[in-house]
């Protein structure tokens, strides 16, 4: 493995943005300035689509103060895409890289993006073109293999926990209602499980949490809701968008069109479940779907998430310059009572298209909650969730008899 390689670098984003994807970009830009081996740094506009179109931004022309500000903004400063790359596309990408003498490729994305990075690295090796390919992890779903957690997850977890805290306060003070909140996450329950961080007291919302790793029948779902409502006179339910019933079906919800990677999701699961509650239990129920707010609201940025995303961008450049390729930067939780994480590297072939789901041991045996082990895992990533202050319940003695 040669240590010195001179040439330009390209950084690109793939898939859905997060609150901290631009922090990783800033890490790449900052670290590149310390590496004379990298002769230029280009940002692909709209990910692989920009590479195919030979459409790049010159990131060396961005001043440090601007980069620092962009690092704390949501969305992708470069633009992203969900394009499924074909064999012809890979040939075109390699031709573009040759034309610009690109020797370093940093791809910031999730499962499918790591597959694209791996295939790009293999093509370059097969054709004898020296190209160092480094994956930078990113996904609010937190489902990338080989890493303790993913940049983007902590901030999204913080948002959804605060959202459930506040919805719970609304429902608590105007009871006799049921609310079903649909949480992003596709096939993995990491994000919906994080709604448990909203609780400060035993009866706080969410009262029921459903993860796709544990299918649930419609009858059991209704029985769970009925039991909570009878006990509390209200119910707040958190359900992952990928939740299925015991037959593997989405409770009759509509399936939206597949994206470029053939991923299909329900478009109205929470609404369908709320309607089921209305019809079968005769309770007043409505649905909420924060959707993109969960990955784009900077008001709920986790500082830990931000710092780790920045760290991953920097480490990607360091690893490439040191001679590594065909790897993804990982986050490694260090042992000890206080939370600390370091970076590591994992082979792309172990990450590409792999899906890391919530361990069943972290799902409560009831099937509608999580275990304390999960809370210990997620709490330091999201940061402290401030409780809603409540009035002291000091009652004034009644002066009149009850009519």
Order of alpha helices (4+ residues) and beta strands (2+ residues): beta-alpha-beta-alpha-beta-alpha-alpha-beta-alpha-beta-alpha-beta-alpha-beta-alpha-beta-alpha-beta-alpha-alpha-beta-beta-alpha-alpha
